[in-house]
Amino acid sequence: MIEVSGLRKRYGQTMALDGMSFTVTPGRVTGFVGPNGAGKSTTMRVILGLDAADGGHALVGGRPYRSLRSPLRHLGALLDAAALHPGRTARHHLLWLAHSQGLGVRRVDEVIELVGLAPVARRRAGGFSLGMRQRLGIAAALLGDPPALMLDEPVNGLDPEGVVWIRGLLRSLAAEGRAVLVSSHLMSELQDTADHLVVVGRGRVVADTGVAELIEAASGGRVRLRTAEPAAAMDALARAGAVVAATGAGTVTVSGLVSERVVAVLGGSGVPFSEVAAHRATLEEAYMELTGDSVEFRAGLRASGSSRSSGSSGSWGDGR
Amino acid sequence: MSAAGFGRALRAEWTKLRSVRAWMAGLAAGALVTVLLGLLSAAGSHTSCGKDGVEVACPAPPVGPEGQAVSDRFYLVHRALRGDGAITVRVTSMTGRIRRPDSTPGVRNEVSGLTPWAKAGVIVKESTRQGSAYAAVMVTAEHGVRMQHDYVHDVAGRPGRVSAGSPRWLRLTRSGDRLTGYESADGRQWSRVGAVELPGLPGTVRIGLFAASPGDVTVTRGDLGGAAVAARFAQATATFDHVGLDGAVAGQSDDWRGDDLGVDLEADGTPHHPGGFTRSGDTFTVTGVGDIGPGTEGRTVESTLSGLPAGLIVLVVVAVVSVTSEYRRGLIRTSLAAVPGRGRLLAAKAAVIGAATFAAGLAAAAVSVVAGTRLLRGNGDVVLPVSTATEARVVVGTAALVAASAVLALALGALLRRGAAAVTAALAVTVLPYLLATASVLPLDAARWLLRLTPAAGFAVEQSVPAYAHVLGHYAPQAGYFPLPPWAGLAVTCGYAALALGLATLRLRRGDA
């Protein structure tokens, strides 16, 4: 279990962490998401005792990381897959880490096998692709067979096969009862992996919620309607008390009425329609809605060409 | 800091070091460069002497009772003493001649005068063999009365020159292995100068008067730096009277024998710069050339370590890069995640690089000294003999110097975190001061201060032959004489290494990684 409580850290004028608090519980994959610069990496460095926080504390299994005698047996971390000496072989990289924890060469060979690096284990890491480096970094994180794992953007640079592999790996690690924290700046990477999300922006937690609840909330009970006569349909539905919006040629989004009522109203008014469906938001949409009030994040949204209006943050606005 | 935790950190750091091929190659290269340059220089050095127009090996210098090369050239007027006894004399004058640089080419320029350590007095000597044990009480030109024994030991008596108006009485007594020296201004009030033991002195010894004068040493500084040292002929003449012998002295009272110990012979068999003595009644006049003291002419064992600065450069680079490469790649964060104790991590790194460079330095120094001195002796060079303990100190001390310099370099790497800057800094405080101080580009005092104050002070551990206060010489760093004693110099280097390591730990503790 990893507990982060009230972390504050300032770099010059920049408030990197501004009361960051969350808990990574065992048995599930917790996604750690937010735009670049939101404080994800800083939080991870503070958890590892690499950076000192100005306030608050971070505990691994109830203890500060720097007080752990064999820290890699408590928390395995992958921060930067490029942090390798190019002249050292993959096996030797893992071997010195193993020695630092009192582990032997057998465990090294096990994790090499586990991440699929056996054929290149005796090759120097300087010649490795980013994907191979990610695998080596994950092997290092797994070395101490820790109850908690923390991976910063582990999907980066992996080929599609590697992406599928790591999703399976993360799920199985969580299924074994480990606490797994995976950061990403891309929501879609976490859609099929994470059970729980900690969404951060500007150094603090914006949302701390289950993935299912988040999507539920973002879907907002809206109904999507396809019709050849959108004007007539909107008129009829508005009279019935719904909030309507044309969202494309022949597409209308309806809020305030469940789909059965929409069908009844349209049928009663004689407006033809081809499809009525409950709208289901993607995690990406839910995330954007959630972080819409973040200035930094709006800039990111505009850059990506999206233009969704911000919704209310609702019951999951601040999960703490 | 638990011992087990430190042991693991050590093991991890050793695995790190040995698993980068370039670093292990660097360690080997550092040792190899040291050995090859040292042996190359030894192989290029040849000495031979001419005898009757034929090149022959030069005679080895005599070796004293304590194993050092010695100079044992003087004029001795002596008799045999069986068992205990004593000799008493009065010295009434001491004069001399010194050859100066020729002012007119080809014309010998000789003037009256004495070199500071010109000496004359009474002596008890094991035998007339060069290098045999002795004890003597003497007057000197500028250092007053002295008692010296076995070449390297010197005790001061009263200062002052001797003259007819201010004569000196000297007495030397033998009692078993114990010899005691006395002096007096008037022959009635005696004061003891010193007492020494000459273990294993035979029952019958030589007892008598002597005179000697070391050459006149001049040091000229070259226009482009450097110093030329020249020693020129000098001789001393002393007048003795009131010569009294106590004890079982063989022969008649006029049975004095003169021996010009260690005199060189010309090609025609005549002595080169002979000494001599005359006797008129009770008055003896003795003239001698040369010195009774430690010998400093020849190569030192540490001269085979001339490749060390070059080798050290390579080892310093390895030490620096072993830590700065972690900063360059962000690997330091992985290291700190594995070993969160900042002090423990740096201590483990320092211990591993220290041990690895110590091993490289030990191998390099041992091979250089052993093979190098063998090469030198094979080439006819005189290598000043030193005790096994001294030779071991030179070799082990050199390895320790290499290790301390490497730890200092590593600490600078951890402080500066950039390879080029740290290598520059490390070389600027270790190898550079040594080269500046010994390449004689600096004034002598500046060179000495460099070797006192900078981490290069540790090079003093190489010095195998000490500077002798009672022998005039050019005791400059350039000639291999350091201002600090061997272990003190090494301690300075170690102190700097410890200081830099402390600062590096502080920086690592205070800041974010």
Interface residues (C-beta under 8 A of the other chain):
Chain A: R45 L48 G49 L50 D51 A52 Y65 R66 S67 L68 R69 P71 L72 A77 L79 D80 A82 A83 L84 H85 P86 G87 R88 T89 H92 H93 L95 W96 L97 H99 S100 Q101 G102 A140
Chain B: S2 A4 G5 R8 A9 R11 A12 E13 T15 K16 S19 V20 R21 A22 W23 S325 E326 R329 G330 L331 R333 T334 L336 A337 A338 V339 P340 G341 D512 A513
